[in-house]
Amino acid sequence: MALAGGTADPFDTTALHAAGPGDSLGGMLKATCRATAGNAPLTLTEVIDQALCNNSRTRLAWANARAQAAQVGIAESAYLPTLSASASRSRNTSDSGTNISYNQTTMALSASYLLYDFGGRAATLDNARQLMAALSATQDATLQSVFFAAIQAYFQWHASEAAVGAARESEYASKESLKAAEARYRIGTGTPADRLQAQTAMSQTTLTRIQAEGNARTALGNLANAMGLDAQDAPAIAPAADAVPDAAFERNLNELIAAAKRARPDLIAAEAQVKAAQAGIDVARATGMPSISLNAGNSYNNNDLGPTGTTRGTSIGVALSIPLFSGFNTTYRIRSAEAQLEASTAQHEQLAKQVSLDVWRSYYALTTSIESVRASADLVASAEASEKVATGRYKAGVGGILDLLNAQSALASARQQNIQALYNWRIAKAALAQSMGQIGFDQIESATTPSKKAYQP
């Protein structure tokens, strides 16, 4: 086995962490990190893939996991003997009146092996492995967070683009109303107040369209940021797939919460932190316990003073080390480790409650968004019918301008609500998956067929 750069990895620590910044150890998330072809618009899958590969948060989490994997290797190395060699060459001169000068050569080879330390090595290794598990789970949590942030930014941009389309439709309708008001004014069937009101309504829809375009540009910058790019480097984005909720979402909420507590990577990380803290107490206690080591050595000494100037020696033995007093160092190590366990346990309990709250909120956000999509679609249908009637009445000369403008305003509002409801529903689906720790590429592969238009008036 070898690490990056060709260095040896005899304990195979690379198997303890994901292969790359965009991968999870469990394989639920695995980015391809492929470069896109030219300036081709990116699909949702490609947006997420680029986010996982480019986002600095995923690289940081991966680097932390790699560092902890090396710490596991350090802990495992304590089970192997240590071997050391030393050599020296010196020129010595005696000033005692004999004026003897000679060269001295010394060489030594020593080996040491820890036989028993009352569980210190085992506890240190267990601590390192639990911290490794915690960082691997933390990396998975980071990946899922970046994954969801990319989905959220993607659909928010599409929602803002659709809002621009709806605003342009409203602006066009208000311009037609102004033309109708001016035509009635010219033939004497309309009043100056009608024309002014139509002009005001058109100016308002123009302002709304300008604001919507600004919001769309901001959303595109947010999407680029979620992908790990500079805001000005936002790529072209492919249209979103057509999708509408086809049935009510009904699940057993208790079962969802239980599943989330089994799968949420941040909760898994917290559990590993508790186990690491428990091992930390054993490590602290072991520092005050005796240790037994096997030592062996071989030495060579030559001083150029004749046949008796050369000596060789070999030694082998067992050493017992008993710490008698360390200035209460062990006492406070244990006290610190016990406090760390208490803190880790409290954090785990707090996070477990937060997981249940996240699932609760996401579940009802999804069910609410499904109903909102249906209600807003009905609202658009009734508003369109009302606007058509009002337009026909006004052009026929039997309706007032206020009725027409109110109907157009209601239609514009209904369209905006329907657009936002549709994309909120898509985001809510991803939010529930993330809250359960089950978000992944398999959930979006069925929704990669692009629609012709994000908003259909």
TIKOL-300591 format. One record per residue (C-alpha): residue number from 1; residue in three letters; x negated, y negated, z negated. Coordinates in Angstrom, 2 decimals. Layout:
BEGIN
[NUM; "ALA"; [X; Y; Z]]
...
***
This chain:
BEGIN
[1; "MET"; [0.00; 0.00; 0.00]]
[2; "ALA"; [-1.11; -3.56; 0.63]]
[3; "LEU"; [0.09; -7.03; -0.16]]
[4; "ALA"; [0.11; -10.04; 2.13]]
[5; "GLY"; [-3.42; -10.82; 3.27]]
[6; "GLY"; [-4.46; -7.15; 3.17]]
[7; "THR"; [-5.11; -6.93; -0.57]]
[8; "ALA"; [-4.46; -3.60; -2.26]]
[9; "ASP"; [-1.14; -2.83; -3.96]]
[10; "PRO"; [-1.73; 0.51; -5.71]]
[11; "PHE"; [1.41; 0.18; -7.85]]
[12; "ASP"; [3.61; -0.60; -4.81]]
[13; "THR"; [4.96; -3.81; -6.35]]
[14; "THR"; [6.22; -5.00; -2.95]]
[15; "ALA"; [9.06; -2.48; -3.29]]
[16; "LEU"; [10.33; -4.44; -6.30]]
[17; "HIS"; [11.33; -7.54; -4.33]]
[18; "ALA"; [13.02; -8.37; -1.04]]
[19; "ALA"; [11.02; -8.35; 2.17]]
[20; "GLY"; [11.58; -12.01; 2.93]]
[21; "PRO"; [13.15; -15.26; 1.68]]
[22; "GLY"; [16.39; -14.55; 3.56]]
[23; "ASP"; [16.83; -10.98; 2.31]]
[24; "SER"; [18.35; -9.50; -0.81]]
[25; "LEU"; [16.81; -6.49; -2.51]]
[26; "GLY"; [20.12; -4.64; -2.37]]
[27; "GLY"; [20.51; -5.29; 1.35]]
[28; "MET"; [23.89; -7.07; 1.14]]
[29; "LEU"; [22.31; -10.14; 2.74]]
[30; "LYS"; [19.61; -9.83; 5.37]]
[31; "ALA"; [18.78; -12.72; 7.66]]
[32; "THR"; [17.24; -12.01; 11.05]]
[33; "CYS"; [15.42; -15.38; 11.19]]
[34; "ARG"; [15.54; -15.29; 14.99]]
[35; "ALA"; [14.97; -18.51; 16.88]]
[36; "THR"; [18.02; -19.67; 18.84]]
[37; "ALA"; [17.83; -19.72; 22.61]]
[38; "GLY"; [17.25; -23.27; 23.82]]
[39; "ASN"; [19.96; -25.70; 22.76]]
[40; "ALA"; [22.71; -23.09; 22.69]]
[41; "PRO"; [25.47; -23.98; 20.18]]
[42; "LEU"; [25.19; -22.00; 16.96]]
[43; "THR"; [27.93; -19.71; 15.73]]
[44; "LEU"; [28.79; -19.41; 12.05]]
[45; "THR"; [26.62; -16.29; 11.73]]
[46; "GLU"; [23.66; -18.12; 13.27]]
[47; "VAL"; [24.19; -21.14; 11.04]]
[48; "ILE"; [24.10; -18.93; 7.94]]
[49; "ASP"; [21.08; -17.03; 9.24]]
[50; "GLN"; [19.14; -20.26; 9.73]]
[51; "ALA"; [20.20; -21.52; 6.30]]
[52; "LEU"; [18.94; -18.37; 4.58]]
[53; "CYS"; [15.63; -18.53; 6.45]]
[54; "ASN"; [14.95; -22.28; 6.22]]
[55; "ASN"; [16.40; -23.36; 2.90]]
[56; "SER"; [13.68; -24.14; 0.34]]
[57; "ARG"; [15.79; -22.65; -2.46]]
[58; "THR"; [15.57; -19.17; -0.91]]
[59; "ARG"; [11.79; -19.48; -0.42]]
[60; "LEU"; [11.36; -20.60; -4.04]]
[61; "ALA"; [13.44; -17.69; -5.37]]
[62; "TRP"; [11.48; -15.22; -3.22]]
[63; "ALA"; [8.13; -16.63; -4.37]]
[64; "ASN"; [9.20; -16.33; -8.01]]
[65; "ALA"; [10.22; -12.71; -7.43]]
[66; "ARG"; [6.87; -11.92; -5.80]]
[67; "ALA"; [5.00; -13.52; -8.70]]
[68; "GLN"; [6.93; -11.45; -11.23]]
[69; "ALA"; [6.30; -8.29; -9.20]]
[70; "ALA"; [2.60; -8.97; -9.64]]
[71; "GLN"; [3.21; -9.31; -13.39]]
[72; "VAL"; [4.67; -5.80; -13.33]]
[73; "GLY"; [1.45; -4.64; -11.69]]
[74; "ILE"; [-0.55; -6.34; -14.44]]
[75; "ALA"; [1.51; -4.54; -17.10]]
[76; "GLU"; [1.07; -1.18; -15.36]]
[77; "SER"; [-2.70; -1.71; -15.16]]
[78; "ALA"; [-2.87; -1.37; -18.95]]
[79; "TYR"; [-2.30; 2.38; -18.51]]
[80; "LEU"; [-5.56; 2.76; -16.58]]
[81; "PRO"; [-9.08; 2.75; -18.05]]
[82; "THR"; [-11.34; -0.26; -17.61]]
[83; "LEU"; [-14.84; 0.11; -16.23]]
[84; "SER"; [-17.53; -2.57; -16.40]]
[85; "ALA"; [-21.19; -2.80; -15.44]]
[86; "SER"; [-23.90; -5.27; -16.45]]
[87; "ALA"; [-27.50; -5.84; -15.39]]
[88; "SER"; [-30.19; -8.31; -16.28]]
[89; "ARG"; [-33.83; -8.99; -15.33]]
[90; "SER"; [-36.05; -11.28; -17.40]]
[91; "ARG"; [-39.70; -12.33; -17.78]]
[92; "ASN"; [-40.87; -12.36; -21.40]]
[93; "THR"; [-44.08; -13.85; -22.83]]
[94; "SER"; [-45.33; -13.39; -26.41]]
[95; "ASP"; [-46.94; -16.42; -28.10]]
[96; "SER"; [-48.08; -14.50; -31.20]]
[97; "GLY"; [-51.75; -14.54; -30.10]]
[98; "THR"; [-51.59; -11.40; -27.98]]
[99; "ASN"; [-50.43; -13.28; -24.89]]
[100; "ILE"; [-48.48; -10.28; -23.66]]
[101; "SER"; [-46.23; -10.84; -20.67]]
[102; "TYR"; [-43.84; -8.26; -19.32]]
[103; "ASN"; [-40.68; -7.84; -17.23]]
[104; "GLN"; [-37.57; -6.44; -18.86]]
[105; "THR"; [-34.75; -4.76; -16.97]]
[106; "THR"; [-31.49; -3.84; -18.67]]
[107; "MET"; [-28.52; -2.07; -17.11]]
[108; "ALA"; [-25.36; -0.73; -18.72]]
[109; "LEU"; [-22.16; 0.97; -17.63]]
[110; "SER"; [-19.20; 1.16; -20.02]]
[111; "ALA"; [-15.67; 2.52; -19.88]]
[112; "SER"; [-12.74; 2.03; -22.21]]
[113; "TYR"; [-9.31; 3.58; -22.31]]
[114; "LEU"; [-6.50; 2.65; -24.67]]
[115; "LEU"; [-5.10; 5.84; -26.12]]
[116; "TYR"; [-2.35; 4.55; -28.37]]
[117; "ASP"; [-1.06; 1.15; -29.46]]
[118; "PHE"; [2.28; 1.94; -31.13]]
[119; "GLY"; [4.35; 1.09; -28.03]]
[120; "GLY"; [2.74; -2.24; -27.12]]
[121; "ARG"; [1.93; -1.28; -23.53]]
[122; "ALA"; [5.32; 0.31; -22.94]]
[123; "ALA"; [7.14; -2.72; -24.32]]
[124; "THR"; [5.06; -5.10; -22.20]]
[125; "LEU"; [5.80; -3.07; -19.07]]
[126; "ASP"; [9.51; -2.88; -19.93]]
[127; "ASN"; [9.58; -6.64; -20.46]]
[128; "ALA"; [7.91; -7.24; -17.09]]
[129; "ARG"; [10.26; -4.87; -15.28]]
[130; "GLN"; [13.36; -6.43; -16.82]]
[131; "LEU"; [12.14; -9.91; -15.87]]
[132; "MET"; [11.54; -8.53; -12.38]]
[133; "ALA"; [15.12; -7.28; -12.25]]
[134; "ALA"; [16.32; -10.67; -13.46]]
[135; "LEU"; [14.39; -12.57; -10.79]]
[136; "SER"; [15.52; -10.18; -8.05]]
[137; "ALA"; [19.13; -10.72; -9.11]]
[138; "THR"; [18.47; -14.46; -9.31]]
[139; "GLN"; [17.20; -14.36; -5.74]]
[140; "ASP"; [20.41; -12.58; -4.68]]
[141; "ALA"; [22.44; -15.24; -6.49]]
[142; "THR"; [20.48; -17.97; -4.70]]
[143; "LEU"; [21.05; -16.30; -1.34]]
[144; "GLN"; [24.77; -16.07; -1.99]]
[145; "SER"; [24.86; -19.71; -3.07]]
[146; "VAL"; [23.05; -20.83; 0.10]]
[147; "PHE"; [25.27; -18.50; 2.15]]
[148; "PHE"; [28.42; -20.09; 0.74]]
[149; "ALA"; [27.03; -23.63; 1.06]]
[150; "ALA"; [26.40; -22.99; 4.77]]
[151; "ILE"; [29.96; -21.69; 5.25]]
[152; "GLN"; [31.38; -24.66; 3.37]]
[153; "ALA"; [29.35; -27.19; 5.36]]
[154; "TYR"; [30.20; -25.44; 8.64]]
[155; "PHE"; [33.95; -25.53; 8.09]]
[156; "GLN"; [33.90; -29.02; 6.59]]
[157; "TRP"; [32.21; -30.25; 9.75]]
[158; "HIS"; [34.80; -28.48; 11.90]]
[159; "ALA"; [37.56; -29.98; 9.75]]
[160; "SER"; [36.10; -33.45; 10.25]]
[161; "GLU"; [35.82; -32.87; 14.00]]
[162; "ALA"; [39.41; -31.69; 14.11]]
[163; "ALA"; [40.40; -34.77; 12.11]]
[164; "VAL"; [38.76; -36.92; 14.78]]
[165; "GLY"; [40.86; -35.17; 17.42]]
[166; "ALA"; [44.03; -35.73; 15.41]]
[167; "ALA"; [43.11; -39.39; 14.88]]
[168; "ARG"; [42.64; -39.87; 18.61]]
[169; "GLU"; [46.04; -38.32; 19.28]]
[170; "SER"; [47.59; -40.74; 16.79]]
[171; "GLU"; [45.72; -43.67; 18.32]]
[172; "TYR"; [46.96; -42.71; 21.78]]
[173; "ALA"; [50.54; -42.44; 20.51]]
[174; "SER"; [50.33; -45.86; 18.83]]
[175; "LYS"; [49.02; -47.40; 22.05]]
[176; "GLU"; [51.99; -45.99; 23.93]]
[177; "SER"; [54.30; -47.42; 21.26]]
[178; "LEU"; [52.69; -50.83; 21.68]]
[179; "LYS"; [53.18; -50.65; 25.43]]
[180; "ALA"; [56.84; -49.77; 24.90]]
[181; "ALA"; [57.28; -52.64; 22.43]]
[182; "GLU"; [55.68; -55.10; 24.86]]
[183; "ALA"; [57.86; -53.83; 27.69]]
[184; "ARG"; [61.00; -54.33; 25.62]]
[185; "TYR"; [59.80; -57.78; 24.59]]
[186; "ARG"; [59.26; -58.79; 28.23]]
[187; "ILE"; [62.76; -57.77; 29.26]]
[188; "GLY"; [64.28; -59.41; 26.21]]
[189; "THR"; [65.45; -56.36; 24.32]]
[190; "GLY"; [62.62; -56.46; 21.78]]
[191; "THR"; [61.51; -58.99; 19.22]]
[192; "PRO"; [58.08; -60.51; 18.54]]
[193; "ALA"; [58.16; -58.77; 15.15]]
[194; "ASP"; [58.48; -55.38; 16.87]]
[195; "ARG"; [55.45; -56.12; 19.04]]
[196; "LEU"; [53.40; -57.31; 16.07]]
[197; "GLN"; [54.30; -54.27; 14.02]]
[198; "ALA"; [53.29; -51.99; 16.89]]
[199; "GLN"; [50.03; -53.91; 17.24]]
[200; "THR"; [49.34; -53.50; 13.52]]
[201; "ALA"; [50.06; -49.78; 13.68]]
[202; "MET"; [47.69; -49.36; 16.64]]
[203; "SER"; [44.91; -51.24; 14.80]]
[204; "GLN"; [45.43; -49.00; 11.80]]
[205; "THR"; [45.14; -45.82; 13.88]]
[206; "THR"; [42.00; -47.20; 15.54]]
[207; "LEU"; [40.48; -47.83; 12.12]]
[208; "THR"; [41.45; -44.31; 11.04]]
[209; "ARG"; [39.77; -42.87; 14.14]]
[210; "ILE"; [36.57; -44.84; 13.49]]
[211; "GLN"; [36.47; -43.65; 9.89]]
[212; "ALA"; [37.09; -40.07; 10.99]]
[213; "GLU"; [34.19; -40.25; 13.44]]
[214; "GLY"; [31.94; -41.57; 10.68]]
[215; "ASN"; [33.01; -38.75; 8.39]]
[216; "ALA"; [32.25; -36.24; 11.14]]
[217; "ARG"; [28.72; -37.58; 11.55]]
[218; "THR"; [28.20; -37.38; 7.79]]
[219; "ALA"; [29.50; -33.81; 7.74]]
[220; "LEU"; [27.10; -32.86; 10.54]]
[221; "GLY"; [24.20; -34.22; 8.49]]
[222; "ASN"; [25.39; -32.22; 5.50]]
[223; "LEU"; [25.49; -29.10; 7.67]]
[224; "ALA"; [21.93; -29.70; 8.85]]
[225; "ASN"; [20.83; -30.09; 5.24]]
[226; "ALA"; [22.53; -26.84; 4.27]]
[227; "MET"; [20.55; -25.16; 7.05]]
[228; "GLY"; [17.28; -26.49; 5.63]]
[229; "LEU"; [16.88; -29.09; 8.39]]
[230; "ASP"; [16.55; -32.85; 8.39]]
[231; "ALA"; [19.87; -34.59; 8.90]]
[232; "GLN"; [18.81; -36.00; 12.27]]
[233; "ASP"; [17.85; -32.52; 13.51]]
[234; "ALA"; [21.35; -31.06; 13.36]]
[235; "PRO"; [21.81; -28.50; 16.16]]
[236; "ALA"; [24.79; -28.08; 18.44]]
[237; "ILE"; [27.56; -26.09; 16.77]]
[238; "ALA"; [29.89; -23.69; 18.54]]
[239; "PRO"; [33.66; -24.01; 18.03]]
[240; "ALA"; [35.09; -22.15; 15.07]]
[241; "ALA"; [37.04; -18.95; 15.62]]
[242; "ASP"; [40.82; -19.11; 15.63]]
[243; "ALA"; [42.22; -17.74; 12.39]]
[244; "VAL"; [45.35; -18.20; 10.31]]
[245; "PRO"; [46.51; -16.33; 7.19]]
[246; "ASP"; [48.97; -13.64; 8.20]]
[247; "ALA"; [50.10; -12.43; 4.79]]
[248; "ALA"; [50.20; -13.43; 1.17]]
[249; "PHE"; [47.09; -12.58; -0.80]]
[250; "GLU"; [48.04; -10.43; -3.76]]
[251; "ARG"; [45.48; -8.55; -5.85]]
[252; "ASN"; [45.22; -7.37; -9.41]]
[253; "LEU"; [43.39; -10.29; -11.01]]
[254; "ASN"; [42.08; -8.21; -13.91]]
[255; "GLU"; [40.52; -5.75; -11.47]]
[256; "LEU"; [38.93; -8.60; -9.50]]
[257; "ILE"; [37.38; -10.05; -12.65]]
[258; "ALA"; [36.10; -6.63; -13.72]]
[259; "ALA"; [34.58; -6.08; -10.27]]
[260; "ALA"; [32.95; -9.51; -10.40]]
[261; "LYS"; [31.34; -8.74; -13.76]]
[262; "ARG"; [29.81; -5.63; -12.21]]
[263; "ALA"; [28.59; -7.29; -9.01]]
[264; "ARG"; [27.73; -10.93; -9.79]]
[265; "PRO"; [23.95; -11.20; -9.38]]
[266; "ASP"; [23.62; -14.08; -11.84]]
[267; "LEU"; [25.34; -11.98; -14.52]]
[268; "ILE"; [23.10; -9.03; -13.65]]
[269; "ALA"; [20.14; -11.37; -14.07]]
[270; "ALA"; [21.43; -12.47; -17.46]]
[271; "GLU"; [21.77; -8.83; -18.56]]
[272; "ALA"; [18.19; -8.18; -17.51]]
[273; "GLN"; [17.07; -11.23; -19.46]]
[274; "VAL"; [18.68; -9.78; -22.60]]
[275; "LYS"; [16.85; -6.47; -22.08]]
[276; "ALA"; [13.59; -8.35; -21.46]]
[277; "ALA"; [14.08; -10.25; -24.72]]
[278; "GLN"; [14.67; -6.99; -26.57]]
[279; "ALA"; [11.41; -5.63; -25.15]]
[280; "GLY"; [9.75; -8.90; -26.14]]
[281; "ILE"; [10.48; -8.16; -29.79]]
[282; "ASP"; [8.69; -4.80; -29.47]]
[283; "VAL"; [5.74; -6.54; -27.82]]
[284; "ALA"; [5.53; -9.04; -30.68]]
[285; "ARG"; [5.66; -6.30; -33.31]]
[286; "ALA"; [2.98; -4.28; -31.52]]
[287; "THR"; [0.49; -7.16; -31.82]]
[288; "GLY"; [0.27; -6.46; -35.54]]
[289; "MET"; [-0.17; -2.69; -35.19]]
[290; "PRO"; [-3.40; -0.67; -34.93]]
[291; "SER"; [-4.75; 0.57; -31.62]]
[292; "ILE"; [-6.90; 3.58; -30.74]]
[293; "SER"; [-9.28; 3.49; -27.79]]
[294; "LEU"; [-11.70; 5.90; -26.14]]
[295; "ASN"; [-15.03; 4.28; -25.29]]
[296; "ALA"; [-17.98; 5.63; -23.28]]
[297; "GLY"; [-21.16; 4.04; -22.04]]
[298; "ASN"; [-24.54; 4.59; -20.44]]
[299; "SER"; [-27.49; 2.19; -20.74]]
[300; "TYR"; [-30.98; 1.80; -19.26]]
[301; "ASN"; [-33.76; -0.48; -20.57]]
[302; "ASN"; [-37.25; -0.93; -19.14]]
[303; "ASN"; [-39.86; -3.45; -20.38]]
[304; "ASP"; [-42.98; -2.49; -18.35]]
[305; "LEU"; [-44.99; -1.77; -21.55]]
[306; "GLY"; [-45.91; 1.77; -20.80]]
[307; "PRO"; [-44.24; 5.16; -21.13]]
[308; "THR"; [-42.44; 4.11; -24.30]]
[309; "GLY"; [-41.07; 1.00; -22.67]]
[310; "THR"; [-38.24; 2.82; -20.96]]
[311; "THR"; [-35.17; 3.93; -22.90]]
[312; "ARG"; [-31.90; 5.50; -21.86]]
[313; "GLY"; [-28.76; 5.95; -23.92]]
[314; "THR"; [-25.34; 7.52; -23.61]]
[315; "SER"; [-22.45; 7.02; -25.99]]
[316; "ILE"; [-18.89; 8.27; -26.31]]
[317; "GLY"; [-16.48; 7.79; -29.15]]
[318; "VAL"; [-13.08; 6.78; -30.42]]
[319; "ALA"; [-12.48; 3.32; -31.84]]
[320; "LEU"; [-9.73; 2.38; -34.25]]
[321; "SER"; [-8.77; -1.29; -34.48]]
[322; "ILE"; [-6.60; -2.40; -37.39]]
[323; "PRO"; [-5.49; -6.06; -37.56]]
[324; "LEU"; [-5.52; -6.97; -41.23]]
[325; "PHE"; [-4.59; -10.63; -41.16]]
[326; "SER"; [-3.87; -12.97; -38.24]]
[327; "GLY"; [-2.74; -16.09; -40.05]]
[328; "PHE"; [0.94; -15.01; -39.84]]
[329; "ASN"; [0.64; -15.02; -36.03]]
[330; "THR"; [2.57; -11.76; -35.72]]
[331; "THR"; [5.28; -12.96; -38.09]]
[332; "TYR"; [6.05; -15.99; -35.97]]
[333; "ARG"; [5.76; -14.05; -32.71]]
[334; "ILE"; [8.49; -11.72; -33.94]]
[335; "ARG"; [10.61; -14.62; -35.16]]
[336; "SER"; [10.29; -16.36; -31.79]]
[337; "ALA"; [11.16; -13.16; -29.89]]
[338; "GLU"; [14.24; -12.57; -32.03]]
[339; "ALA"; [15.43; -16.12; -31.41]]
[340; "GLN"; [14.87; -15.62; -27.68]]
[341; "LEU"; [17.03; -12.49; -27.79]]
[342; "GLU"; [19.79; -14.39; -29.54]]
[343; "ALA"; [19.60; -17.18; -26.94]]
[344; "SER"; [19.63; -14.71; -24.03]]
[345; "THR"; [22.62; -12.88; -25.52]]
[346; "ALA"; [24.53; -16.14; -25.92]]
[347; "GLN"; [23.74; -17.14; -22.33]]
[348; "HIS"; [24.97; -13.77; -21.10]]
[349; "GLU"; [28.22; -14.08; -23.02]]
[350; "GLN"; [28.75; -17.62; -21.74]]
[351; "LEU"; [28.09; -16.57; -18.16]]
[352; "ALA"; [30.47; -13.60; -18.45]]
[353; "LYS"; [33.25; -16.00; -19.42]]
[354; "GLN"; [32.26; -18.32; -16.58]]
[355; "VAL"; [32.49; -15.42; -14.11]]
[356; "SER"; [36.06; -14.72; -15.16]]
[357; "LEU"; [36.90; -18.42; -14.83]]
[358; "ASP"; [35.27; -18.60; -11.38]]
[359; "VAL"; [37.31; -15.65; -10.14]]
[360; "TRP"; [40.48; -17.08; -11.70]]
[361; "ARG"; [39.99; -20.45; -10.02]]
[362; "SER"; [38.99; -18.96; -6.67]]
[363; "TYR"; [41.92; -16.55; -6.67]]
[364; "TYR"; [44.51; -19.24; -7.22]]
[365; "ALA"; [42.74; -21.64; -4.87]]
[366; "LEU"; [43.04; -18.99; -2.16]]
[367; "THR"; [46.68; -18.20; -2.83]]
[368; "THR"; [47.46; -21.93; -2.94]]
[369; "SER"; [45.60; -22.56; 0.32]]
[370; "ILE"; [47.53; -19.78; 2.07]]
[371; "GLU"; [50.85; -21.33; 1.05]]
[372; "SER"; [49.50; -24.78; 1.96]]
[373; "VAL"; [48.67; -23.61; 5.49]]
[374; "ARG"; [52.20; -22.36; 6.01]]
[375; "ALA"; [53.84; -25.40; 4.44]]
[376; "SER"; [51.66; -27.83; 6.41]]
[377; "ALA"; [52.39; -25.97; 9.66]]
[378; "ASP"; [56.12; -26.36; 8.98]]
[379; "LEU"; [55.49; -30.02; 8.16]]
[380; "VAL"; [53.73; -30.57; 11.49]]
[381; "ALA"; [56.55; -28.90; 13.38]]
[382; "SER"; [59.23; -31.04; 11.75]]
[383; "ALA"; [57.13; -34.20; 12.08]]
[384; "GLU"; [56.56; -33.55; 15.79]]
[385; "ALA"; [60.29; -33.06; 16.33]]
[386; "SER"; [61.05; -36.24; 14.39]]
[387; "GLU"; [58.47; -38.22; 16.36]]
[388; "LYS"; [59.87; -37.02; 19.68]]
[389; "VAL"; [63.38; -38.07; 18.67]]
[390; "ALA"; [62.20; -41.45; 17.44]]
[391; "THR"; [60.19; -42.04; 20.63]]
[392; "GLY"; [63.12; -41.10; 22.84]]
[393; "ARG"; [65.53; -43.34; 20.88]]
[394; "TYR"; [63.17; -46.30; 21.00]]
[395; "LYS"; [62.52; -45.97; 24.74]]
[396; "ALA"; [66.25; -45.67; 25.29]]
[397; "GLY"; [66.77; -48.89; 23.40]]
[398; "VAL"; [68.85; -47.43; 20.58]]
[399; "GLY"; [66.13; -46.98; 17.97]]
[400; "GLY"; [64.07; -49.44; 15.97]]
[401; "ILE"; [60.30; -49.86; 16.02]]
[402; "LEU"; [60.04; -49.11; 12.30]]
[403; "ASP"; [61.67; -45.71; 12.79]]
[404; "LEU"; [59.17; -44.91; 15.55]]
[405; "LEU"; [56.12; -46.11; 13.62]]
[406; "ASN"; [57.20; -44.25; 10.48]]
[407; "ALA"; [57.68; -41.06; 12.49]]
[408; "GLN"; [54.24; -41.43; 14.09]]
[409; "SER"; [52.63; -42.11; 10.71]]
[410; "ALA"; [54.30; -39.05; 9.23]]
[411; "LEU"; [53.09; -36.92; 12.14]]
[412; "ALA"; [49.52; -38.17; 11.78]]
[413; "SER"; [49.58; -37.38; 8.07]]
[414; "ALA"; [51.05; -33.92; 8.69]]
[415; "ARG"; [48.37; -33.10; 11.24]]
[416; "GLN"; [45.60; -34.15; 8.87]]
[417; "GLN"; [47.10; -32.08; 6.06]]
[418; "ASN"; [47.41; -29.04; 8.32]]
[419; "ILE"; [43.81; -29.34; 9.50]]
[420; "GLN"; [42.47; -29.63; 5.99]]
[421; "ALA"; [44.68; -26.79; 4.75]]
[422; "LEU"; [43.39; -24.46; 7.47]]
[423; "TYR"; [39.75; -25.11; 6.70]]
[424; "ASN"; [40.32; -25.15; 2.95]]
[425; "TRP"; [41.78; -21.66; 3.34]]
[426; "ARG"; [38.67; -20.46; 5.14]]
[427; "ILE"; [36.41; -21.98; 2.50]]
[428; "ALA"; [38.60; -20.55; -0.28]]
[429; "LYS"; [38.17; -17.03; 1.13]]
[430; "ALA"; [34.39; -17.43; 1.02]]
[431; "ALA"; [34.57; -18.98; -2.46]]
[432; "LEU"; [36.44; -15.96; -3.83]]
[433; "ALA"; [33.90; -13.60; -2.28]]
[434; "GLN"; [31.05; -15.58; -3.82]]
[435; "SER"; [32.72; -15.71; -7.22]]
[436; "MET"; [32.87; -11.90; -7.10]]
[437; "GLY"; [29.26; -11.55; -5.93]]
[438; "GLN"; [30.36; -9.88; -2.69]]
[439; "ILE"; [29.78; -12.51; -0.04]]
[440; "GLY"; [27.97; -11.21; 3.06]]
[441; "PHE"; [27.68; -11.17; 6.83]]
[442; "ASP"; [30.17; -8.32; 7.19]]
[443; "GLN"; [32.96; -10.68; 6.10]]
[444; "ILE"; [32.42; -13.08; 8.99]]
[445; "GLU"; [31.54; -10.72; 11.82]]
[446; "SER"; [35.21; -10.27; 12.65]]
[447; "ALA"; [35.65; -14.01; 13.06]]
[448; "THR"; [33.02; -14.86; 15.66]]
[449; "THR"; [35.26; -15.35; 18.73]]
[450; "PRO"; [35.30; -19.12; 19.32]]
[451; "SER"; [38.53; -20.96; 19.84]]
[452; "LYS"; [39.06; -23.35; 22.71]]
[453; "LYS"; [39.89; -26.20; 20.40]]
[454; "ALA"; [39.74; -26.60; 16.66]]
[455; "TYR"; [42.95; -28.63; 16.65]]
[456; "GLN"; [45.90; -28.00; 18.95]]
[457; "PRO"; [48.38; -30.92; 18.90]]
***
